[in-house]
Amino acid sequence: MESFSSHPEFCPSCGSIFPLLDKTNDITCYNCKKVFPPDILGEQTVEYTLHFNYYDPEMLSKKEKEEPNDECEGPIVERKCSKCGCETMSYATLQLRSADEGQTVFYTCTKCKNKEVENS
């Protein structure tokens, strides 16, 4: 007996969201473990795209020669680089420690690309 009137993506018995089809093309509910035929999903279709990471060293070296990467890695602040003495550095912040502690600030020199870390 169905206790829910639900969308086809949800189990009509318990209301839990359906998983993807398994190898037998049946749908087994995560919650109540009932097995349903694939036609319970109705006329739904799923589309997906696969993106493969491809590394071509020749293409990378050509791109670096054509477009030198002088872009900064974030906002720029007045901070003296400990390596070259440049007065400007870009920065980025991350919360690496527990929530009640300060964030970690990563600085990058705009001239020599030296990296520094500060726990605030």
Biopython code that builds the backbone (N, CA, C, O; Angstrom):
import numpy as np
from Bio.PDB.StructureBuilder import StructureBuilder

atoms = [
    (1, "MET", "N", (0.830, -1.185, 0.000)),
    (1, "MET", "CA", (0.000, 0.000, 0.000)),
    (1, "MET", "C", (0.871, 1.243, 0.000)),
    (1, "MET", "O", (1.787, 1.347, 0.815)),
    (2, "GLU", "N", (0.612, 2.176, -0.880)),
    (2, "GLU", "CA", (1.376, 3.419, -0.951)),
    (2, "GLU", "C", (0.872, 4.382, 0.102)),
    (2, "GLU", "O", (-0.330, 4.617, 0.231)),
    (3, "SER", "N", (1.819, 4.941, 0.859)),
    (3, "SER", "CA", (1.425, 5.889, 1.891)),
    (3, "SER", "C", (1.760, 7.319, 1.500)),
    (3, "SER", "O", (1.446, 8.255, 2.235)),
    (4, "PHE", "N", (2.401, 7.497, 0.338)),
    (4, "PHE", "CA", (2.776, 8.824, -0.121)),
    (4, "PHE", "C", (2.312, 9.018, -1.553)),
    (4, "PHE", "O", (2.329, 8.084, -2.354)),
    (5, "SER", "N", (1.907, 10.211, -1.862)),
    (5, "SER", "CA", (1.693, 10.590, -3.250)),
    (5, "SER", "C", (2.866, 11.487, -3.571)),
    (5, "SER", "O", (2.888, 12.655, -3.183)),
    (6, "SER", "N", (3.839, 10.947, -4.277)),
    (6, "SER", "CA", (5.102, 11.673, -4.399)),
    (6, "SER", "C", (5.537, 11.827, -5.850)),
    (6, "SER", "O", (4.947, 11.270, -6.774)),
    (7, "HIS", "N", (6.574, 12.592, -5.998)),
    (7, "HIS", "CA", (7.249, 12.791, -7.275)),
    (7, "HIS", "C", (7.937, 11.475, -7.640)),
    (7, "HIS", "O", (8.323, 10.730, -6.739)),
    (8, "PRO", "N", (8.105, 11.162, -8.922)),
    (8, "PRO", "CA", (8.709, 9.885, -9.314)),
    (8, "PRO", "C", (10.128, 9.656, -8.787)),
    (8, "PRO", "O", (10.600, 8.520, -8.811)),
    (9, "GLU", "N", (10.819, 10.688, -8.314)),
    (9, "GLU", "CA", (12.180, 10.494, -7.806)),
    (9, "GLU", "C", (12.193, 10.020, -6.361)),
    (9, "GLU", "O", (13.263, 9.811, -5.790)),
    (10, "PHE", "N", (11.003, 9.847, -5.752)),
    (10, "PHE", "CA", (10.911, 9.466, -4.349)),
    (10, "PHE", "C", (10.138, 8.159, -4.196)),
    (10, "PHE", "O", (9.223, 7.866, -4.965)),
    (11, "CYS", "N", (10.519, 7.396, -3.207)),
    (11, "CYS", "CA", (9.887, 6.110, -2.937)),
    (11, "CYS", "C", (8.418, 6.313, -2.555)),
    (11, "CYS", "O", (8.127, 7.103, -1.657)),
    (12, "PRO", "N", (7.489, 5.619, -3.216)),
    (12, "PRO", "CA", (6.083, 5.768, -2.872)),
    (12, "PRO", "C", (5.722, 5.119, -1.537)),
    (12, "PRO", "O", (4.647, 5.382, -0.998)),
    (13, "SER", "N", (6.603, 4.279, -0.999)),
    (13, "SER", "CA", (6.320, 3.616, 0.268)),
    (13, "SER", "C", (6.759, 4.419, 1.479)),
    (13, "SER", "O", (6.017, 4.544, 2.453)),
    (14, "CYS", "N", (7.981, 4.968, 1.416)),
    (14, "CYS", "CA", (8.501, 5.668, 2.598)),
    (14, "CYS", "C", (8.816, 7.137, 2.354)),
    (14, "CYS", "O", (9.020, 7.878, 3.315)),
    (15, "GLY", "N", (8.862, 7.587, 1.089)),
    (15, "GLY", "CA", (9.136, 8.991, 0.784)),
    (15, "GLY", "C", (10.602, 9.326, 0.646)),
    (15, "GLY", "O", (10.940, 10.486, 0.410)),
    (16, "SER", "N", (11.481, 8.360, 0.783)),
    (16, "SER", "CA", (12.918, 8.590, 0.664)),
    (16, "SER", "C", (13.292, 8.808, -0.804)),
    (16, "SER", "O", (12.627, 8.290, -1.701)),
    (17, "ILE", "N", (14.350, 9.570, -1.043)),
    (17, "ILE", "CA", (14.790, 9.808, -2.419)),
    (17, "ILE", "C", (15.381, 8.523, -2.992)),
    (17, "ILE", "O", (16.083, 7.787, -2.299)),
    (18, "PHE", "N", (15.088, 8.265, -4.260)),
    (18, "PHE", "CA", (15.590, 7.067, -4.912)),
    (18, "PHE", "C", (17.067, 7.201, -5.263)),
    (18, "PHE", "O", (17.530, 8.290, -5.602)),
    (19, "PRO", "N", (17.817, 6.080, -5.183)),
    (19, "PRO", "CA", (19.195, 6.074, -5.689)),
    (19, "PRO", "C", (19.177, 5.913, -7.204)),
    (19, "PRO", "O", (18.110, 5.799, -7.806)),
    (20, "LEU", "N", (20.343, 5.905, -7.814)),
    (20, "LEU", "CA", (20.452, 5.641, -9.247)),
    (20, "LEU", "C", (20.137, 4.183, -9.530)),
    (20, "LEU", "O", (20.161, 3.349, -8.625)),
    (21, "LEU", "N", (19.844, 3.879, -10.779)),
    (21, "LEU", "CA", (19.595, 2.494, -11.162)),
    (21, "LEU", "C", (20.829, 1.650, -10.889)),
    (21, "LEU", "O", (21.958, 2.111, -11.057)),
    (22, "ASP", "N", (20.606, 0.405, -10.463)),
    (22, "ASP", "CA", (21.754, -0.476, -10.249)),
    (22, "ASP", "C", (22.010, -1.325, -11.496)),
    (22, "ASP", "O", (21.398, -1.095, -12.539)),
    (23, "LYS", "N", (22.899, -2.291, -11.391)),
    (23, "LYS", "CA", (23.289, -3.098, -12.556)),
    (23, "LYS", "C", (22.130, -3.915, -13.114)),
    (23, "LYS", "O", (22.127, -4.254, -14.297)),
    (24, "THR", "N", (21.151, -4.233, -12.280)),
    (24, "THR", "CA", (20.004, -5.016, -12.745)),
    (24, "THR", "C", (18.901, -4.123, -13.296)),
    (24, "THR", "O", (17.836, -4.616, -13.668)),
    (25, "ASN", "N", (19.140, -2.816, -13.355)),
    (25, "ASN", "CA", (18.175, -1.811, -13.793)),
    (25, "ASN", "C", (16.962, -1.724, -12.879)),
    (25, "ASN", "O", (15.910, -1.229, -13.283)),
    (26, "ASP", "N", (17.107, -2.201, -11.655)),
    (26, "ASP", "CA", (16.063, -2.040, -10.656)),
    (26, "ASP", "C", (16.464, -0.915, -9.714)),
    (26, "ASP", "O", (17.631, -0.531, -9.644)),
    (27, "ILE", "N", (15.483, -0.396, -8.994)),
    (27, "ILE", "CA", (15.742, 0.662, -8.020)),
    (27, "ILE", "C", (15.441, 0.108, -6.642)),
    (27, "ILE", "O", (14.307, -0.283, -6.364)),
    (28, "THR", "N", (16.442, 0.071, -5.777)),
    (28, "THR", "CA", (16.258, -0.383, -4.405)),
    (28, "THR", "C", (16.295, 0.837, -3.501)),
    (28, "THR", "O", (17.284, 1.569, -3.471)),
    (29, "CYS", "N", (15.215, 1.050, -2.765)),
    (29, "CYS", "CA", (15.112, 2.212, -1.879)),
    (29, "CYS", "C", (16.171, 2.120, -0.783)),
    (29, "CYS", "O", (16.377, 1.055, -0.200)),
    (30, "TYR", "N", (16.838, 3.231, -0.506)),
    (30, "TYR", "CA", (17.838, 3.274, 0.554)),
    (30, "TYR", "C", (17.218, 2.975, 1.921)),
    (30, "TYR", "O", (17.823, 2.303, 2.756)),
    (31, "ASN", "N", (16.021, 3.479, 2.131)),
    (31, "ASN", "CA", (15.415, 3.439, 3.452)),
    (31, "ASN", "C", (14.653, 2.149, 3.723)),
    (31, "ASN", "O", (14.985, 1.418, 4.656)),
    (32, "CYS", "N", (13.625, 1.860, 2.909)),
    (32, "CYS", "CA", (12.766, 0.701, 3.192)),
    (32, "CYS", "C", (13.220, -0.569, 2.478)),
    (32, "CYS", "O", (12.662, -1.641, 2.711)),
    (33, "LYS", "N", (14.218, -0.460, 1.618)),
    (33, "LYS", "CA", (14.828, -1.591, 0.896)),
    (33, "LYS", "C", (13.886, -2.276, -0.090)),
    (33, "LYS", "O", (14.186, -3.377, -0.552)),
    (34, "LYS", "N", (12.768, -1.661, -0.421)),
    (34, "LYS", "CA", (11.875, -2.230, -1.429)),
    (34, "LYS", "C", (12.486, -2.032, -2.811)),
    (34, "LYS", "O", (13.161, -1.035, -3.070)),
    (35, "VAL", "N", (12.238, -2.995, -3.691)),
    (35, "VAL", "CA", (12.788, -2.962, -5.043)),
    (35, "VAL", "C", (11.664, -2.585, -6.004)),
    (35, "VAL", "O", (10.563, -3.133, -5.946)),
    (36, "PHE", "N", (11.975, -1.619, -6.903)),
    (36, "PHE", "CA", (10.998, -1.134, -7.866)),
    (36, "PHE", "C", (11.561, -1.279, -9.276)),
    (36, "PHE", "O", (12.774, -1.193, -9.470)),
    (37, "PRO", "N", (10.693, -1.497, -10.259)),
    (37, "PRO", "CA", (11.166, -1.547, -11.651)),
    (37, "PRO", "C", (11.510, -0.127, -12.116)),
    (37, "PRO", "O", (11.022, 0.843, -11.537)),
    (38, "PRO", "N", (12.339, 0.005, -13.145)),
    (38, "PRO", "CA", (12.765, 1.334, -13.593)),
    (38, "PRO", "C", (11.628, 2.194, -14.122)),
    (38, "PRO", "O", (11.755, 3.418, -14.152)),
    (39, "ASP", "N", (10.520, 1.589, -14.540)),
    (39, "ASP", "CA", (9.427, 2.400, -15.075)),
    (39, "ASP", "C", (8.715, 3.233, -14.009)),
    (39, "ASP", "O", (7.861, 4.056, -14.340)),
    (40, "ILE", "N", (9.054, 3.030, -12.737)),
    (40, "ILE", "CA", (8.467, 3.860, -11.686)),
    (40, "ILE", "C", (8.946, 5.311, -11.788)),
    (40, "ILE", "O", (8.310, 6.225, -11.263)),
    (41, "LEU", "N", (10.067, 5.504, -12.467)),
    (41, "LEU", "CA", (10.595, 6.863, -12.654)),
    (41, "LEU", "C", (9.847, 7.630, -13.728)),
    (41, "LEU", "O", (10.071, 8.828, -13.896)),
    (42, "GLY", "N", (8.967, 6.967, -14.454)),
    (42, "GLY", "CA", (8.211, 7.651, -15.503)),
    (42, "GLY", "C", (9.078, 7.905, -16.723)),
    (42, "GLY", "O", (9.910, 7.077, -17.092)),
    (43, "GLU", "N", (8.875, 9.060, -17.344)),
    (43, "GLU", "CA", (9.565, 9.407, -18.589)),
    (43, "GLU", "C", (10.815, 10.256, -18.354)),
    (43, "GLU", "O", (11.233, 10.992, -19.248)),
    (44, "GLN", "N", (11.403, 10.167, -17.196)),
    (44, "GLN", "CA", (12.578, 10.987, -16.887)),
    (44, "GLN", "C", (13.789, 10.519, -17.683)),
    (44, "GLN", "O", (13.959, 9.331, -17.960)),
    (45, "THR", "N", (14.611, 11.477, -18.036)),
    (45, "THR", "CA", (15.879, 11.166, -18.681)),
    (45, "THR", "C", (16.989, 11.849, -17.904)),
    (45, "THR", "O", (16.777, 12.887, -17.276)),
    (46, "VAL", "N", (18.155, 11.266, -17.951)),
    (46, "VAL", "CA", (19.319, 11.820, -17.267)),
    (46, "VAL", "C", (20.386, 12.086, -18.310)),
    (46, "VAL", "O", (20.699, 11.219, -19.125)),
    (47, "GLU", "N", (20.941, 13.277, -18.282)),
    (47, "GLU", "CA", (22.043, 13.620, -19.181)),
    (47, "GLU", "C", (23.274, 13.927, -18.345)),
    (47, "GLU", "O", (23.170, 14.504, -17.263)),
    (48, "TYR", "N", (24.417, 13.546, -18.840)),
    (48, "TYR", "CA", (25.655, 13.849, -18.153)),
    (48, "TYR", "C", (26.773, 14.039, -19.160)),
    (48, "TYR", "O", (26.699, 13.578, -20.299)),
    (49, "THR", "N", (27.807, 14.731, -18.711)),
    (49, "THR", "CA", (28.969, 14.993, -19.557)),
    (49, "THR", "C", (30.217, 14.580, -18.800)),
    (49, "THR", "O", (30.376, 14.920, -17.627)),
    (50, "LEU", "N", (31.089, 13.861, -19.451)),
    (50, "LEU", "CA", (32.359, 13.483, -18.852)),
    (50, "LEU", "C", (33.437, 14.454, -19.323)),
    (50, "LEU", "O", (33.574, 14.709, -20.519)),
    (51, "HIS", "N", (34.192, 14.986, -18.385)),
    (51, "HIS", "CA", (35.313, 15.859, -18.704)),
    (51, "HIS", "C", (36.592, 15.149, -18.271)),
    (51, "HIS", "O", (36.785, 14.863, -17.089)),
    (52, "PHE", "N", (37.450, 14.872, -19.226)),
    (52, "PHE", "CA", (38.703, 14.203, -18.928)),
    (52, "PHE", "C", (39.808, 15.247, -18.799)),
    (52, "PHE", "O", (39.904, 16.172, -19.606)),
    (53, "ASN", "N", (40.628, 15.087, -17.787)),
    (53, "ASN", "CA", (41.788, 15.956, -17.635)),
    (53, "ASN", "C", (42.897, 15.404, -18.526)),
    (53, "ASN", "O", (43.303, 14.249, -18.394)),
    (54, "TYR", "N", (43.373, 16.242, -19.425)),
    (54, "TYR", "CA", (44.403, 15.826, -20.355)),
    (54, "TYR", "C", (45.586, 16.772, -20.208)),
    (54, "TYR", "O", (45.424, 17.989, -20.289)),
    (55, "TYR", "N", (46.743, 16.231, -19.997)),
    (55, "TYR", "CA", (47.943, 17.035, -19.817)),
    (55, "TYR", "C", (48.824, 16.908, -21.045)),
    (55, "TYR", "O", (49.300, 15.820, -21.369)),
    (56, "ASP", "N", (49.038, 18.019, -21.725)),
    (56, "ASP", "CA", (49.909, 18.052, -22.893)),
    (56, "ASP", "C", (51.026, 19.049, -22.602)),
    (56, "ASP", "O", (50.803, 20.256, -22.691)),
    (57, "PRO", "N", (52.222, 18.574, -22.257)),
    (57, "PRO", "CA", (53.314, 19.481, -21.898)),
    (57, "PRO", "C", (53.665, 20.474, -23.006)),
    (57, "PRO", "O", (54.031, 21.614, -22.716)),
    (58, "GLU", "N", (53.560, 20.061, -24.265)),
    (58, "GLU", "CA", (53.878, 20.966, -25.370)),
    (58, "GLU", "C", (52.876, 22.110, -25.445)),
    (58, "GLU", "O", (53.264, 23.257, -25.669)),
    (59, "MET", "N", (51.606, 21.815, -25.263)),
    (59, "MET", "CA", (50.582, 22.843, -25.304)),
    (59, "MET", "C", (50.769, 23.818, -24.137)),
    (59, "MET", "O", (50.613, 25.028, -24.299)),
    (60, "LEU", "N", (51.104, 23.282, -22.966)),
    (60, "LEU", "CA", (51.325, 24.126, -21.799)),
    (60, "LEU", "C", (52.508, 25.061, -22.013)),
    (60, "LEU", "O", (52.430, 26.242, -21.672)),
    (61, "SER", "N", (53.612, 24.546, -22.578)),
    (61, "SER", "CA", (54.778, 25.399, -22.791)),
    (61, "SER", "C", (54.501, 26.461, -23.849)),
    (61, "SER", "O", (54.992, 27.583, -23.723)),
    (62, "LYS", "N", (53.724, 26.140, -24.897)),
    (62, "LYS", "CA", (53.358, 27.132, -25.902)),
    (62, "LYS", "C", (52.517, 28.240, -25.295)),
    (62, "LYS", "O", (52.721, 29.419, -25.587)),
    (63, "LYS", "N", (51.565, 27.855, -24.443)),
    (63, "LYS", "CA", (50.683, 28.832, -23.812)),
    (63, "LYS", "C", (51.484, 29.764, -22.903)),
    (63, "LYS", "O", (51.229, 30.968, -22.882)),
    (64, "GLU", "N", (52.444, 29.229, -22.157)),
    (64, "GLU", "CA", (53.266, 30.057, -21.271)),
    (64, "GLU", "C", (54.120, 31.037, -22.071)),
    (64, "GLU", "O", (54.346, 32.163, -21.629)),
    (65, "LYS", "N", (54.597, 30.617, -23.250)),
    (65, "LYS", "CA", (55.402, 31.504, -24.079)),
    (65, "LYS", "C", (54.557, 32.622, -24.674)),
    (65, "LYS", "O", (54.998, 33.769, -24.753)),
    (66, "GLU", "N", (53.334, 32.281, -25.093)),
    (66, "GLU", "CA", (52.458, 33.271, -25.708)),
    (66, "GLU", "C", (51.884, 34.251, -24.696)),
    (66, "GLU", "O", (51.825, 35.453, -24.958)),
    (67, "GLU", "N", (51.460, 33.744, -23.538)),
    (67, "GLU", "CA", (50.817, 34.578, -22.534)),
    (67, "GLU", "C", (51.543, 34.441, -21.203)),
    (67, "GLU", "O", (51.269, 33.502, -20.455)),
    (68, "PRO", "N", (52.446, 35.333, -20.893)),
    (68, "PRO", "CA", (53.068, 35.252, -19.577)),
    (68, "PRO", "C", (52.018, 35.524, -18.506)),
    (68, "PRO", "O", (51.192, 36.426, -18.649)),
    (69, "ASN", "N", (52.056, 34.740, -17.437)),
    (69, "ASN", "CA", (51.039, 34.842, -16.395)),
    (69, "ASN", "C", (51.479, 35.837, -15.329)),
    (69, "ASN", "O", (52.143, 35.467, -14.361)),
    (70, "ASP", "N", (51.106, 37.099, -15.509)),
    (70, "ASP", "CA", (51.440, 38.136, -14.535)),
    (70, "ASP", "C", (50.254, 38.459, -13.634)),
    (70, "ASP", "O", (50.299, 39.409, -12.852)),
    (71, "GLU", "N", (49.201, 37.668, -13.748)),
    (71, "GLU", "CA", (48.030, 37.937, -12.936)),
    (71, "GLU", "C", (48.317, 37.629, -11.474)),
    (71, "GLU", "O", (49.060, 36.701, -11.154)),
    (72, "CYS", "N", (47.718, 38.419, -10.595)),
    (72, "CYS", "CA", (47.864, 38.199, -9.169)),
    (72, "CYS", "C", (46.895, 37.115, -8.730)),
    (72, "CYS", "O", (45.896, 36.844, -9.396)),
    (73, "GLU", "N", (47.207, 36.505, -7.607)),
    (73, "GLU", "CA", (46.385, 35.412, -7.107)),
    (73, "GLU", "C", (45.295, 35.888, -6.163)),
    (73, "GLU", "O", (44.689, 35.055, -5.489)),
    (74, "GLY", "N", (45.018, 37.157, -6.081)),
    (74, "GLY", "CA", (43.984, 37.666, -5.196)),
    (74, "GLY", "C", (44.122, 39.159, -5.019)),
    (74, "GLY", "O", (44.844, 39.810, -5.775)),
    (75, "PRO", "N", (43.431, 39.723, -4.014)),
    (75, "PRO", "CA", (43.541, 41.154, -3.738)),
    (75, "PRO", "C", (44.975, 41.521, -3.348)),
    (75, "PRO", "O", (45.716, 40.694, -2.818)),
    (76, "ILE", "N", (45.351, 42.768, -3.617)),
    (76, "ILE", "CA", (46.718, 43.217, -3.323)),
    (76, "ILE", "C", (46.703, 44.111, -2.093)),
    (76, "ILE", "O", (45.846, 44.982, -1.945)),
    (77, "VAL", "N", (47.678, 43.872, -1.209)),
    (77, "VAL", "CA", (47.819, 44.670, 0.005)),
    (77, "VAL", "C", (49.252, 45.182, 0.096)),
    (77, "VAL", "O", (50.154, 44.667, -0.564)),
    (78, "GLU", "N", (49.443, 46.200, 0.922)),
    (78, "GLU", "CA", (50.788, 46.717, 1.171)),
    (78, "GLU", "C", (51.420, 45.870, 2.259)),
    (78, "GLU", "O", (51.092, 46.004, 3.438)),
    (79, "ARG", "N", (52.324, 45.001, 1.853)),
    (79, "ARG", "CA", (53.056, 44.129, 2.773)),
    (79, "ARG", "C", (54.407, 43.864, 2.140)),
    (79, "ARG", "O", (54.493, 43.557, 0.951)),
    (80, "LYS", "N", (55.449, 43.981, 2.925)),
    (80, "LYS", "CA", (56.801, 43.852, 2.401)),
    (80, "LYS", "C", (57.186, 42.376, 2.284)),
    (80, "LYS", "O", (57.062, 41.604, 3.235)),
    (81, "CYS", "N", (57.655, 42.012, 1.097)),
    (81, "CYS", "CA", (58.116, 40.653, 0.839)),
    (81, "CYS", "C", (59.437, 40.421, 1.572)),
    (81, "CYS", "O", (60.355, 41.234, 1.464)),
    (82, "SER", "N", (59.537, 39.328, 2.310)),
    (82, "SER", "CA", (60.756, 39.041, 3.066)),
    (82, "SER", "C", (61.908, 38.588, 2.163)),
    (82, "SER", "O", (63.063, 38.595, 2.589)),
    (83, "LYS", "N", (61.606, 38.197, 0.929)),
    (83, "LYS", "CA", (62.644, 37.710, 0.022)),
    (83, "LYS", "C", (63.229, 38.826, -0.837)),
    (83, "LYS", "O", (64.448, 38.989, -0.890)),
    (84, "CYS", "N", (62.355, 39.615, -1.526)),
    (84, "CYS", "CA", (62.869, 40.609, -2.472)),
    (84, "CYS", "C", (62.640, 42.053, -2.013)),
    (84, "CYS", "O", (63.174, 42.981, -2.621)),
    (85, "GLY", "N", (61.854, 42.254, -0.950)),
    (85, "GLY", "CA", (61.626, 43.600, -0.448)),
    (85, "GLY", "C", (60.518, 44.358, -1.164)),
    (85, "GLY", "O", (60.291, 45.529, -0.862)),
    (86, "CYS", "N", (59.822, 43.726, -2.103)),
    (86, "CYS", "CA", (58.715, 44.371, -2.807)),
    (86, "CYS", "C", (57.655, 44.777, -1.785)),
    (86, "CYS", "O", (57.435, 44.064, -0.806)),
    (87, "GLU", "N", (57.005, 45.900, -2.002)),
    (87, "GLU", "CA", (56.057, 46.440, -1.024)),
    (87, "GLU", "C", (54.623, 45.936, -1.204)),
    (87, "GLU", "O", (53.768, 46.251, -0.377)),
    (88, "THR", "N", (54.332, 45.163, -2.257)),
    (88, "THR", "CA", (52.966, 44.701, -2.477)),
    (88, "THR", "C", (52.912, 43.180, -2.578)),
    (88, "THR", "O", (53.783, 42.545, -3.172)),
    (89, "MET", "N", (51.864, 42.617, -1.980)),
    (89, "MET", "CA", (51.638, 41.175, -2.034)),
    (89, "MET", "C", (50.144, 40.931, -2.218)),
    (89, "MET", "O", (49.314, 41.704, -1.739)),
    (90, "SER", "N", (49.816, 39.861, -2.910)),
    (90, "SER", "CA", (48.415, 39.458, -3.013)),
    (90, "SER", "C", (48.158, 38.446, -1.899)),
    (90, "SER", "O", (49.090, 37.863, -1.346)),
    (91, "TYR", "N", (46.867, 38.245, -1.576)),
    (91, "TYR", "CA", (46.585, 37.315, -0.498)),
    (91, "TYR", "C", (45.318, 36.509, -0.759)),
    (91, "TYR", "O", (44.468, 36.886, -1.565)),
    (92, "ALA", "N", (45.223, 35.393, -0.052)),
    (92, "ALA", "CA", (44.027, 34.551, -0.051)),
    (92, "ALA", "C", (43.884, 33.999, 1.355)),
    (92, "ALA", "O", (44.885, 33.761, 2.031)),
    (93, "THR", "N", (42.658, 33.792, 1.805)),
    (93, "THR", "CA", (42.420, 33.290, 3.150)),
    (93, "THR", "C", (41.679, 31.969, 3.115)),
    (93, "THR", "O", (40.870, 31.716, 2.222)),
    (94, "LEU", "N", (41.967, 31.125, 4.105)),
    (94, "LEU", "CA", (41.271, 29.847, 4.271)),
    (94, "LEU", "C", (41.077, 29.583, 5.752)),
    (94, "LEU", "O", (41.896, 30.004, 6.568)),
    (95, "GLN", "N", (40.004, 28.891, 6.110)),
    (95, "GLN", "CA", (39.766, 28.488, 7.482)),
    (95, "GLN", "C", (40.278, 27.060, 7.627)),
    (95, "GLN", "O", (39.543, 26.107, 7.369)),
    (96, "LEU", "N", (41.535, 26.910, 8.037)),
    (96, "LEU", "CA", (42.153, 25.593, 8.125)),
    (96, "LEU", "C", (42.059, 24.996, 9.518)),
    (96, "LEU", "O", (42.084, 23.776, 9.676)),
    (97, "ARG", "N", (41.950, 25.849, 10.530)),
    (97, "ARG", "CA", (41.854, 25.379, 11.909)),
    (97, "ARG", "C", (40.396, 25.384, 12.344)),
    (97, "ARG", "O", (39.510, 25.662, 11.536)),
    (98, "SER", "N", (40.142, 25.084, 13.594)),
    (98, "SER", "CA", (38.758, 25.011, 14.061)),
    (98, "SER", "C", (38.061, 26.362, 13.937)),
    (98, "SER", "O", (38.712, 27.400, 13.818)),
    (99, "ALA", "N", (36.746, 26.334, 13.967)),
    (99, "ALA", "CA", (35.945, 27.533, 13.693)),
    (99, "ALA", "C", (36.154, 28.643, 14.715)),
    (99, "ALA", "O", (35.970, 29.817, 14.394)),
    (100, "ASP", "N", (36.534, 28.291, 15.939)),
    (100, "ASP", "CA", (36.724, 29.335, 16.953)),
    (100, "ASP", "C", (38.118, 29.952, 16.908)),
    (100, "ASP", "O", (38.435, 30.816, 17.726)),
    (101, "GLU", "N", (38.943, 29.525, 15.977)),
    (101, "GLU", "CA", (40.274, 30.116, 15.810)),
    (101, "GLU", "C", (40.294, 30.949, 14.528)),
    (101, "GLU", "O", (39.408, 30.834, 13.681)),
    (102, "GLY", "N", (41.315, 31.781, 14.404)),
    (102, "GLY", "CA", (41.418, 32.667, 13.243)),
    (102, "GLY", "C", (41.701, 31.922, 11.956)),
    (102, "GLY", "O", (41.980, 30.723, 11.954)),
    (103, "GLN", "N", (41.623, 32.659, 10.864)),
    (103, "GLN", "CA", (41.865, 32.066, 9.555)),
    (103, "GLN", "C", (43.354, 32.109, 9.209)),
    (103, "GLN", "O", (44.133, 32.816, 9.848)),
    (104, "THR", "N", (43.732, 31.344, 8.193)),
    (104, "THR", "CA", (45.101, 31.330, 7.703)),
    (104, "THR", "C", (45.155, 32.198, 6.455)),
    (104, "THR", "O", (44.332, 32.047, 5.552)),
    (105, "VAL", "N", (46.139, 33.121, 6.403)),
    (105, "VAL", "CA", (46.279, 34.032, 5.273)),
    (105, "VAL", "C", (47.520, 33.631, 4.482)),
    (105, "VAL", "O", (48.608, 33.503, 5.044)),
    (106, "PHE", "N", (47.354, 33.435, 3.189)),
    (106, "PHE", "CA", (48.460, 33.078, 2.302)),
    (106, "PHE", "C", (48.797, 34.308, 1.462)),
    (106, "PHE", "O", (47.950, 34.800, 0.717)),
    (107, "TYR", "N", (50.026, 34.805, 1.578)),
    (107, "TYR", "CA", (50.482, 35.973, 0.826)),
    (107, "TYR", "C", (51.403, 35.516, -0.299)),
    (107, "TYR", "O", (52.180, 34.577, -0.132)),
    (108, "THR", "N", (51.310, 36.187, -1.448)),
    (108, "THR", "CA", (52.186, 35.917, -2.588)),
    (108, "THR", "C", (52.744, 37.243, -3.087)),
    (108, "THR", "O", (51.990, 38.176, -3.362)),
    (109, "CYS", "N", (54.064, 37.322, -3.202)),
    (109, "CYS", "CA", (54.707, 38.538, -3.677)),
    (109, "CYS", "C", (54.326, 38.783, -5.128)),
    (109, "CYS", "O", (54.347, 37.857, -5.939)),
    (110, "THR", "N", (53.980, 40.015, -5.462)),
    (110, "THR", "CA", (53.580, 40.337, -6.836)),
    (110, "THR", "C", (54.776, 40.394, -7.781)),
    (110, "THR", "O", (54.607, 40.394, -9.000)),
    (111, "LYS", "N", (55.985, 40.444, -7.220)),
    (111, "LYS", "CA", (57.184, 40.536, -8.059)),
    (111, "LYS", "C", (57.880, 39.180, -8.222)),
    (111, "LYS", "O", (58.065, 38.708, -9.343)),
    (112, "CYS", "N", (58.263, 38.556, -7.104)),
    (112, "CYS", "CA", (59.060, 37.319, -7.187)),
    (112, "CYS", "C", (58.240, 36.058, -6.928)),
    (112, "CYS", "O", (58.775, 34.952, -7.003)),
    (113, "LYS", "N", (56.951, 36.205, -6.626)),
    (113, "LYS", "CA", (56.033, 35.091, -6.370)),
    (113, "LYS", "C", (56.402, 34.280, -5.126)),
    (113, "LYS", "O", (55.979, 33.132, -4.987)),
    (114, "ASN", "N", (57.183, 34.868, -4.226)),
    (114, "ASN", "CA", (57.491, 34.231, -2.952)),
    (114, "ASN", "C", (56.205, 34.093, -2.149)),
    (114, "ASN", "O", (55.375, 35.002, -2.155)),
    (115, "LYS", "N", (56.031, 32.976, -1.463)),
    (115, "LYS", "CA", (54.812, 32.730, -0.693)),
    (115, "LYS", "C", (55.102, 32.778, 0.799)),
    (115, "LYS", "O", (56.125, 32.265, 1.253)),
    (116, "GLU", "N", (54.195, 33.399, 1.567)),
    (116, "GLU", "CA", (54.297, 33.487, 3.017)),
    (116, "GLU", "C", (52.947, 33.117, 3.612)),
    (116, "GLU", "O", (51.909, 33.329, 2.985)),
    (117, "VAL", "N", (52.960, 32.561, 4.826)),
    (117, "VAL", "CA", (51.738, 32.155, 5.495)),
    (117, "VAL", "C", (51.669, 32.845, 6.842)),
    (117, "VAL", "O", (52.674, 32.975, 7.541)),
    (118, "GLU", "N", (50.455, 33.292, 7.203)),
    (118, "GLU", "CA", (50.257, 33.922, 8.509)),
    (118, "GLU", "C", (48.961, 33.408, 9.116)),
    (118, "GLU", "O", (47.914, 33.425, 8.470)),
    (119, "ASN", "N", (49.038, 32.951, 10.360)),
    (119, "ASN", "CA", (47.837, 32.543, 11.082)),
    (119, "ASN", "C", (47.336, 33.749, 11.862)),
    (119, "ASN", "O", (48.024, 34.250, 12.753)),
    (120, "SER", "N", (46.133, 34.216, 11.525)),
    (120, "SER", "CA", (45.620, 35.408, 12.196)),
    (120, "SER", "C", (44.642, 35.027, 13.292)),
    (120, "SER", "O", (44.102, 35.901, 13.970)),
]
sb = StructureBuilder()
sb.init_structure("model")
sb.init_model(0)
sb.init_chain("A")
sb.init_seg("    ")
for serial, (resi, resn, name, xyz) in enumerate(atoms, 1):
    if name == "N":
        sb.init_residue(resn, " ", resi, " ")
    sb.init_atom(name, np.array(xyz, "f"), 0.0, 1.0, " ", f" {name:<3s}", serial, name[0])
structure = sb.get_structure()
